[in-house]
Amino acid sequence: MAFMAPKRRKIVGSVALLCLGIAARDARAQADSERVRRWLDDSIHVEIGAFRPSTSTQARLDAFNGAIGTELDFEDDLDIDSSALLFDLGFSKQFGARHVLALEYFELARSGDQRLTADINFGDEVFSIGADVSSYFNTDVLRLSYGYSIVRSERRNIGFYAGLHVTRLAVGITTRDDLTPDARSEAADTTAPLPVVGLAGQWFWGPRWIFRGAAQIFRLTVSDYEGSIDHYQLAFEYAFRRRVGFGVGYDYFSIEVAKESRHLKGEFDFRFAGPKVYAHFHF
């Protein structure tokens, strides 16, 4: 009975190990591809996020008798909160391989107290220097959009989006002692429905890491209304489980509205930017 020479046995063993390594690598690559494919093919995605952005808020409310209101910086002039914890909720539904409907909502409520260092004309009221006032600026945003994937492959998904941002802005100033003869109070709110267009994409780094980016913009001018929106997002996400991911990102949002109607005359400029953490569930 012949035995294999030691050198030949070593060569055969090396070839066997190499084949096993290649097979294991191919199996891992196939499993990774399957994980990404399942992520892309899941039809329902839910995202819950929280962030504390830095805000910038300017507003002017004109009187109906034609008097121009004071240009106010709510953070500096009225000591309104320059940051507040914000939660948002997003939902999307995939239809086939390339179509998606997405819905997102968030709200931000801020307030402040200040002793005025100058007179303020706000709407039909005048708040005198030295007055102690309370103010608020509340923002609610609802986004509805349709997306179509123009590039869809094993490792990336890039789509065109079009939709509607419905933003409600509510603002008010009141003297803190409303029992005095000089008590003042003025408030206004407006809803700004603005269409948007943009791009969004996901890039997969291996089976678990995902880079996400989105940009939406729009400008609109009609007879008594002018508005603009800029919204940008960047995020890195880690697929912690089959249907659960956690991510960190950065959001920038800006809306400018100028309106002149029989109900409201004035301008609003609101923007925020800051880091975000979120959980992502898909089914």
Secondary structure, 3 states (H helix, E strand, C coil): CCCCCHHHHHHHHHHHHHHHHHHHHHHHHHHHHHHHHHHHHCCEEEEEEEECCEEEEEEEECCCCCCCCCCEEHHHHCCCCCECCEEEEEEEEEECCCEEEEEEEEEEEEEEEEECCCCEEECCEEECCCCEEEEEEEEEEEEEEEEEEEEECCCEEEEEEEEEEEEEEEEEEEECCCCCCCCCEEEEEEEEEEEEEEEEEEEEECCCEEEEEEEEEEEEEECCEEEEEEEEEEEEEEEEECCEEEEEEEEEEEEEEEEECCCCEEEEEEEEEEEEEEEEEEC
